[in-house]
Amino acid sequence: MTHGRIGDAAIGAVGDAAGAVMDPVQGAHRLKAAVSVPALVAAVAALAVGYLIGRRSRR
């Protein structure tokens, strides 16, 4: 993925999140439609790795 596409995706996600604040029902539908399975798996994996790194550095 090119840098421009990453930036566009990030700005789109921020816009959808801001829209979810104004209209929670419509925002939830848009966020659900925008999230793909690979993106969801990547986000969960990133959270798990971050948790493990944080836990390890705390010891």
mmCIF file as gemmi writes it, N, C-alpha and C atoms, coordinates in Angstrom:
data_model
loop_
_atom_site.group_PDB
_atom_site.id
_atom_site.type_symbol
_atom_site.label_atom_id
_atom_site.label_alt_id
_atom_site.label_comp_id
_atom_site.label_asym_id
_atom_site.label_entity_id
_atom_site.label_seq_id
_atom_site.pdbx_PDB_ins_code
_atom_site.Cartn_x
_atom_site.Cartn_y
_atom_site.Cartn_z
_atom_site.occupancy
_atom_site.B_iso_or_equiv
_atom_site.pdbx_formal_charge
_atom_site.auth_seq_id
_atom_site.auth_asym_id
_atom_site.pdbx_PDB_model_num
ATOM 1 N N . MET Axp A 1 ? 0.855 -1.175 0 1 0 ? 1 A 1
ATOM 2 C CA . MET Axp A 1 ? 0 0 0 1 0 ? 1 A 1
ATOM 3 C C . MET Axp A 1 ? 0.898 1.235 0 1 0 ? 1 A 1
ATOM 4 N N . THR Axp A 2 ? 0.571 2.197 -0.823 1 0 ? 2 A 1
ATOM 5 C CA . THR Axp A 2 ? 1.374 3.405 -0.895 1 0 ? 2 A 1
ATOM 6 C C . THR Axp A 2 ? 1.05 4.321 0.267 1 0 ? 2 A 1
ATOM 7 N N . HIS Axp A 3 ? 1.939 5.282 0.484 1 0 ? 3 A 1
ATOM 8 C CA . HIS Axp A 3 ? 1.744 6.207 1.611 1 0 ? 3 A 1
ATOM 9 C C . HIS Axp A 3 ? 0.477 7.039 1.448 1 0 ? 3 A 1
ATOM 10 N N . GLY Axp A 4 ? 0.143 7.422 0.234 1 0 ? 4 A 1
ATOM 11 C CA . GLY Axp A 4 ? -1.061 8.21 0.003 1 0 ? 4 A 1
ATOM 12 C C . GLY Axp A 4 ? -2.325 7.449 0.352 1 0 ? 4 A 1
ATOM 13 N N . ARG Axp A 5 ? -2.353 6.182 0.016 1 0 ? 5 A 1
ATOM 14 C CA . ARG Axp A 5 ? -3.534 5.367 0.316 1 0 ? 5 A 1
ATOM 15 C C . ARG Axp A 5 ? -3.66 5.133 1.814 1 0 ? 5 A 1
ATOM 16 N N . ILE Axp A 6 ? -2.547 4.99 2.519 1 0 ? 6 A 1
ATOM 17 C CA . ILE Axp A 6 ? -2.599 4.815 3.966 1 0 ? 6 A 1
ATOM 18 C C . ILE Axp A 6 ? -3.17 6.071 4.618 1 0 ? 6 A 1
ATOM 19 N N . GLY Axp A 7 ? -2.716 7.218 4.164 1 0 ? 7 A 1
ATOM 20 C CA . GLY Axp A 7 ? -3.224 8.483 4.696 1 0 ? 7 A 1
ATOM 21 C C . GLY Axp A 7 ? -4.708 8.656 4.415 1 0 ? 7 A 1
ATOM 22 N N . ASP Axp A 8 ? -5.135 8.294 3.201 1 0 ? 8 A 1
ATOM 23 C CA . ASP Axp A 8 ? -6.55 8.393 2.861 1 0 ? 8 A 1
ATOM 24 C C . ASP Axp A 8 ? -7.389 7.47 3.741 1 0 ? 8 A 1
ATOM 25 N N . ALA Axp A 9 ? -6.899 6.278 3.968 1 0 ? 9 A 1
ATOM 26 C CA . ALA Axp A 9 ? -7.635 5.326 4.805 1 0 ? 9 A 1
ATOM 27 C C . ALA Axp A 9 ? -7.716 5.828 6.247 1 0 ? 9 A 1
ATOM 28 N N . ALA Axp A 10 ? -6.62 6.406 6.745 1 0 ? 10 A 1
ATOM 29 C CA . ALA Axp A 10 ? -6.619 6.912 8.12 1 0 ? 10 A 1
ATOM 30 C C . ALA Axp A 10 ? -7.581 8.083 8.27 1 0 ? 10 A 1
ATOM 31 N N . ILE Axp A 11 ? -7.583 8.986 7.305 1 0 ? 11 A 1
ATOM 32 C CA . ILE Axp A 11 ? -8.481 10.139 7.373 1 0 ? 11 A 1
ATOM 33 C C . ILE Axp A 11 ? -9.932 9.692 7.237 1 0 ? 11 A 1
ATOM 34 N N . GLY Axp A 12 ? -10.177 8.706 6.404 1 0 ? 12 A 1
ATOM 35 C CA . GLY Axp A 12 ? -11.536 8.174 6.28 1 0 ? 12 A 1
ATOM 36 C C . GLY Axp A 12 ? -12.014 7.545 7.575 1 0 ? 12 A 1
ATOM 37 N N . ALA Axp A 13 ? -11.128 6.818 8.245 1 0 ? 13 A 1
ATOM 38 C CA . ALA Axp A 13 ? -11.49 6.179 9.513 1 0 ? 13 A 1
ATOM 39 C C . ALA Axp A 13 ? -11.771 7.223 10.586 1 0 ? 13 A 1
ATOM 40 N N . VAL Axp A 14 ? -10.965 8.287 10.62 1 0 ? 14 A 1
ATOM 41 C CA . VAL Axp A 14 ? -11.19 9.364 11.594 1 0 ? 14 A 1
ATOM 42 C C . VAL Axp A 14 ? -12.51 10.069 11.307 1 0 ? 14 A 1
ATOM 43 N N . GLY Axp A 15 ? -12.802 10.284 10.039 1 0 ? 15 A 1
ATOM 44 C CA . GLY Axp A 15 ? -14.076 10.914 9.669 1 0 ? 15 A 1
ATOM 45 C C . GLY Axp A 15 ? -15.267 10.055 10.051 1 0 ? 15 A 1
ATOM 46 N N . ASP Axp A 16 ? -15.154 8.748 9.83 1 0 ? 16 A 1
ATOM 47 C CA . ASP Axp A 16 ? -16.234 7.842 10.224 1 0 ? 16 A 1
ATOM 48 C C . ASP Axp A 16 ? -16.419 7.824 11.737 1 0 ? 16 A 1
ATOM 49 N N . ALA Axp A 17 ? -15.317 7.865 12.47 1 0 ? 17 A 1
ATOM 50 C CA . ALA Axp A 17 ? -15.406 7.883 13.934 1 0 ? 17 A 1
ATOM 51 C C . ALA Axp A 17 ? -16.058 9.177 14.416 1 0 ? 17 A 1
ATOM 52 N N . ALA Axp A 18 ? -15.709 10.298 13.79 1 0 ? 18 A 1
ATOM 53 C CA . ALA Axp A 18 ? -16.326 11.572 14.165 1 0 ? 18 A 1
ATOM 54 C C . ALA Axp A 18 ? -17.813 11.568 13.825 1 0 ? 18 A 1
ATOM 55 N N . GLY Axp A 19 ? -18.17 10.97 12.707 1 0 ? 19 A 1
ATOM 56 C CA . GLY Axp A 19 ? -19.578 10.856 12.343 1 0 ? 19 A 1
ATOM 57 C C . GLY Axp A 19 ? -20.337 9.974 13.318 1 0 ? 19 A 1
ATOM 58 N N . ALA Axp A 20 ? -19.659 8.969 13.864 1 0 ? 20 A 1
ATOM 59 C CA . ALA Axp A 20 ? -20.296 8.078 14.833 1 0 ? 20 A 1
ATOM 60 C C . ALA Axp A 20 ? -20.662 8.823 16.108 1 0 ? 20 A 1
ATOM 61 N N . VAL Axp A 21 ? -19.925 9.882 16.421 1 0 ? 21 A 1
ATOM 62 C CA . VAL Axp A 21 ? -20.244 10.68 17.608 1 0 ? 21 A 1
ATOM 63 C C . VAL Axp A 21 ? -21.536 11.462 17.38 1 0 ? 21 A 1
ATOM 64 N N . MET Axp A 22 ? -21.71 11.985 16.182 1 0 ? 22 A 1
ATOM 65 C CA . MET Axp A 22 ? -22.885 12.79 15.88 1 0 ? 22 A 1
ATOM 66 C C . MET Axp A 22 ? -24.142 11.933 15.683 1 0 ? 22 A 1
ATOM 67 N N . ASP Axp A 23 ? -24.001 10.807 14.992 1 0 ? 23 A 1
ATOM 68 C CA . ASP Axp A 23 ? -25.132 9.911 14.736 1 0 ? 23 A 1
ATOM 69 C C . ASP Axp A 23 ? -24.664 8.484 14.991 1 0 ? 23 A 1
ATOM 70 N N . PRO Axp A 24 ? -24.793 8.007 16.232 1 0 ? 24 A 1
ATOM 71 C CA . PRO Axp A 24 ? -24.218 6.71 16.601 1 0 ? 24 A 1
ATOM 72 C C . PRO Axp A 24 ? -24.728 5.536 15.768 1 0 ? 24 A 1
ATOM 73 N N . VAL Axp A 25 ? -25.985 5.509 15.427 1 0 ? 25 A 1
ATOM 74 C CA . VAL Axp A 25 ? -26.52 4.367 14.678 1 0 ? 25 A 1
ATOM 75 C C . VAL Axp A 25 ? -25.943 4.337 13.272 1 0 ? 25 A 1
ATOM 76 N N . GLN Axp A 26 ? -26.017 5.447 12.571 1 0 ? 26 A 1
ATOM 77 C CA . GLN Axp A 26 ? -25.475 5.514 11.211 1 0 ? 26 A 1
ATOM 78 C C . GLN Axp A 26 ? -23.961 5.341 11.227 1 0 ? 26 A 1
ATOM 79 N N . GLY Axp A 27 ? -23.292 5.904 12.215 1 0 ? 27 A 1
ATOM 80 C CA . GLY Axp A 27 ? -21.843 5.755 12.322 1 0 ? 27 A 1
ATOM 81 C C . GLY Axp A 27 ? -21.43 4.318 12.546 1 0 ? 27 A 1
ATOM 82 N N . ALA Axp A 28 ? -22.188 3.596 13.366 1 0 ? 28 A 1
ATOM 83 C CA . ALA Axp A 28 ? -21.883 2.185 13.6 1 0 ? 28 A 1
ATOM 84 C C . ALA Axp A 28 ? -22.055 1.375 12.325 1 0 ? 28 A 1
ATOM 85 N N . HIS Axp A 29 ? -23.08 1.684 11.546 1 0 ? 29 A 1
ATOM 86 C CA . HIS Axp A 29 ? -23.276 0.979 10.276 1 0 ? 29 A 1
ATOM 87 C C . HIS Axp A 29 ? -22.131 1.26 9.306 1 0 ? 29 A 1
ATOM 88 N N . ARG Axp A 30 ? -21.676 2.51 9.246 1 0 ? 30 A 1
ATOM 89 C CA . ARG Axp A 30 ? -20.587 2.861 8.331 1 0 ? 30 A 1
ATOM 90 C C . ARG Axp A 30 ? -19.277 2.215 8.756 1 0 ? 30 A 1
ATOM 91 N N . LEU Axp A 31 ? -19.004 2.217 10.062 1 0 ? 31 A 1
ATOM 92 C CA . LEU Axp A 31 ? -17.774 1.594 10.542 1 0 ? 31 A 1
ATOM 93 C C . LEU Axp A 31 ? -17.79 0.084 10.314 1 0 ? 31 A 1
ATOM 94 N N . LYS Axp A 32 ? -18.938 -0.528 10.53 1 0 ? 32 A 1
ATOM 95 C CA . LYS Axp A 32 ? -19.061 -1.969 10.318 1 0 ? 32 A 1
ATOM 96 C C . LYS Axp A 32 ? -18.855 -2.309 8.846 1 0 ? 32 A 1
ATOM 97 N N . ALA Axp A 33 ? -19.39 -1.492 7.959 1 0 ? 33 A 1
ATOM 98 C CA . ALA Axp A 33 ? -19.234 -1.733 6.528 1 0 ? 33 A 1
ATOM 99 C C . ALA Axp A 33 ? -17.802 -1.479 6.059 1 0 ? 33 A 1
ATOM 100 N N . ALA Axp A 34 ? -17.099 -0.554 6.711 1 0 ? 34 A 1
ATOM 101 C CA . ALA Axp A 34 ? -15.75 -0.196 6.282 1 0 ? 34 A 1
ATOM 102 C C . ALA Axp A 34 ? -14.702 -1.192 6.754 1 0 ? 34 A 1
ATOM 103 N N . VAL Axp A 35 ? -14.98 -1.894 7.845 1 0 ? 35 A 1
ATOM 104 C CA . VAL Axp A 35 ? -13.992 -2.801 8.405 1 0 ? 35 A 1
ATOM 105 C C . VAL Axp A 35 ? -14.04 -4.124 7.658 1 0 ? 35 A 1
ATOM 106 N N . SER Axp A 36 ? -12.896 -4.514 7.111 1 0 ? 36 A 1
ATOM 107 C CA . SER Axp A 36 ? -12.805 -5.803 6.44 1 0 ? 36 A 1
ATOM 108 C C . SER Axp A 36 ? -12.173 -6.814 7.388 1 0 ? 36 A 1
ATOM 109 N N . VAL Axp A 37 ? -12.284 -8.069 7.051 1 0 ? 37 A 1
ATOM 110 C CA . VAL Axp A 37 ? -11.749 -9.122 7.91 1 0 ? 37 A 1
ATOM 111 C C . VAL Axp A 37 ? -10.232 -9.001 8.07 1 0 ? 37 A 1
ATOM 112 N N . PRO Axp A 38 ? -9.457 -8.782 6.992 1 0 ? 38 A 1
ATOM 113 C CA . PRO Axp A 38 ? -8.011 -8.639 7.188 1 0 ? 38 A 1
ATOM 114 C C . PRO Axp A 38 ? -7.633 -7.449 8.074 1 0 ? 38 A 1
ATOM 115 N N . ALA Axp A 39 ? -8.364 -6.355 7.952 1 0 ? 39 A 1
ATOM 116 C CA . ALA Axp A 39 ? -8.075 -5.184 8.79 1 0 ? 39 A 1
ATOM 117 C C . ALA Axp A 39 ? -8.398 -5.481 10.247 1 0 ? 39 A 1
ATOM 118 N N . LEU Axp A 40 ? -9.473 -6.201 10.479 1 0 ? 40 A 1
ATOM 119 C CA . LEU Axp A 40 ? -9.848 -6.559 11.837 1 0 ? 40 A 1
ATOM 120 C C . LEU Axp A 40 ? -8.817 -7.504 12.456 1 0 ? 40 A 1
ATOM 121 N N . VAL Axp A 41 ? -8.361 -8.474 11.683 1 0 ? 41 A 1
ATOM 122 C CA . VAL Axp A 41 ? -7.34 -9.408 12.165 1 0 ? 41 A 1
ATOM 123 C C . VAL Axp A 41 ? -6.043 -8.661 12.462 1 0 ? 41 A 1
ATOM 124 N N . ALA Axp A 42 ? -5.668 -7.722 11.588 1 0 ? 42 A 1
ATOM 125 C CA . ALA Axp A 42 ? -4.449 -6.946 11.805 1 0 ? 42 A 1
ATOM 126 C C . ALA Axp A 42 ? -4.562 -6.09 13.063 1 0 ? 42 A 1
ATOM 127 N N . ALA Axp A 43 ? -5.721 -5.5 13.301 1 0 ? 43 A 1
ATOM 128 C CA . ALA Axp A 43 ? -5.905 -4.664 14.485 1 0 ? 43 A 1
ATOM 129 C C . ALA Axp A 43 ? -5.835 -5.501 15.757 1 0 ? 43 A 1
ATOM 130 N N . VAL Axp A 44 ? -6.455 -6.671 15.741 1 0 ? 44 A 1
ATOM 131 C CA . VAL Axp A 44 ? -6.412 -7.544 16.912 1 0 ? 44 A 1
ATOM 132 C C . VAL Axp A 44 ? -4.985 -8.032 17.164 1 0 ? 44 A 1
ATOM 133 N N . ALA Axp A 45 ? -4.275 -8.38 16.095 1 0 ? 45 A 1
ATOM 134 C CA . ALA Axp A 45 ? -2.887 -8.826 16.235 1 0 ? 45 A 1
ATOM 135 C C . ALA Axp A 45 ? -2.012 -7.701 16.788 1 0 ? 45 A 1
ATOM 136 N N . ALA Axp A 46 ? -2.224 -6.48 16.315 1 0 ? 46 A 1
ATOM 137 C CA . ALA Axp A 46 ? -1.436 -5.345 16.796 1 0 ? 46 A 1
ATOM 138 C C . ALA Axp A 46 ? -1.712 -5.084 18.281 1 0 ? 46 A 1
ATOM 139 N N . LEU Axp A 47 ? -2.975 -5.2 18.685 1 0 ? 47 A 1
ATOM 140 C CA . LEU Axp A 47 ? -3.299 -5.025 20.101 1 0 ? 47 A 1
ATOM 141 C C . LEU Axp A 47 ? -2.654 -6.111 20.963 1 0 ? 47 A 1
ATOM 142 N N . ALA Axp A 48 ? -2.666 -7.343 20.47 1 0 ? 48 A 1
ATOM 143 C CA . ALA Axp A 48 ? -2.071 -8.443 21.229 1 0 ? 48 A 1
ATOM 144 C C . ALA Axp A 48 ? -0.564 -8.259 21.361 1 0 ? 48 A 1
ATOM 145 N N . VAL Axp A 49 ? 0.097 -7.883 20.283 1 0 ? 49 A 1
ATOM 146 C CA . VAL Axp A 49 ? 1.549 -7.664 20.322 1 0 ? 49 A 1
ATOM 147 C C . VAL Axp A 49 ? 1.875 -6.497 21.251 1 0 ? 49 A 1
ATOM 148 N N . GLY Axp A 50 ? 1.11 -5.412 21.161 1 0 ? 50 A 1
ATOM 149 C CA . GLY Axp A 50 ? 1.323 -4.271 22.051 1 0 ? 50 A 1
ATOM 150 C C . GLY Axp A 50 ? 1.144 -4.639 23.509 1 0 ? 50 A 1
ATOM 151 N N . TYR Axp A 51 ? 0.154 -5.457 23.786 1 0 ? 51 A 1
ATOM 152 C CA . TYR Axp A 51 ? -0.08 -5.916 25.161 1 0 ? 51 A 1
ATOM 153 C C . TYR Axp A 51 ? 1.102 -6.738 25.659 1 0 ? 51 A 1
ATOM 154 N N . LEU Axp A 52 ? 1.56 -7.667 24.826 1 0 ? 52 A 1
ATOM 155 C CA . LEU Axp A 52 ? 2.676 -8.516 25.235 1 0 ? 52 A 1
ATOM 156 C C . LEU Axp A 52 ? 3.966 -7.721 25.428 1 0 ? 52 A 1
ATOM 157 N N . ILE Axp A 53 ? 4.214 -6.754 24.568 1 0 ? 53 A 1
ATOM 158 C CA . ILE Axp A 53 ? 5.409 -5.908 24.718 1 0 ? 53 A 1
ATOM 159 C C . ILE Axp A 53 ? 5.299 -5.074 25.994 1 0 ? 53 A 1
ATOM 160 N N . GLY Axp A 54 ? 4.133 -4.523 26.256 1 0 ? 54 A 1
ATOM 161 C CA . GLY Axp A 54 ? 3.93 -3.734 27.468 1 0 ? 54 A 1
ATOM 162 C C . GLY Axp A 54 ? 4.07 -4.577 28.724 1 0 ? 54 A 1
ATOM 163 N N . ARG Axp A 55 ? 3.552 -5.777 28.662 1 0 ? 55 A 1
ATOM 164 C CA . ARG Axp A 55 ? 3.641 -6.67 29.816 1 0 ? 55 A 1
ATOM 165 C C . ARG Axp A 55 ? 5.09 -7.077 30.079 1 0 ? 55 A 1
ATOM 166 N N . ARG Axp A 56 ? 5.829 -7.332 28.996 1 0 ? 56 A 1
ATOM 167 C CA . ARG Axp A 56 ? 7.226 -7.736 29.138 1 0 ? 56 A 1
ATOM 168 C C . ARG Axp A 56 ? 8.073 -6.59 29.688 1 0 ? 56 A 1
ATOM 169 N N . SER Axp A 57 ? 7.821 -5.378 29.238 1 0 ? 57 A 1
ATOM 170 C CA . SER Axp A 57 ? 8.632 -4.241 29.684 1 0 ? 57 A 1
ATOM 171 C C . SER Axp A 57 ? 8.309 -3.851 31.117 1 0 ? 57 A 1
ATOM 172 N N . ARG Axp A 58 ? 7.173 -4.284 31.627 1 0 ? 58 A 1
ATOM 173 C CA . ARG Axp A 58 ? 6.801 -3.965 33.014 1 0 ? 58 A 1
ATOM 174 C C . ARG Axp A 58 ? 7.564 -4.803 34.02 1 0 ? 58 A 1
ATOM 175 N N . ARG Axp A 59 ? 8.062 -5.948 33.601 1 0 ? 59 A 1
ATOM 176 C CA . ARG Axp A 59 ? 8.778 -6.844 34.521 1 0 ? 59 A 1
ATOM 177 C C . ARG Axp A 59 ? 10.15 -6.375 34.84 1 0 ? 59 A 1
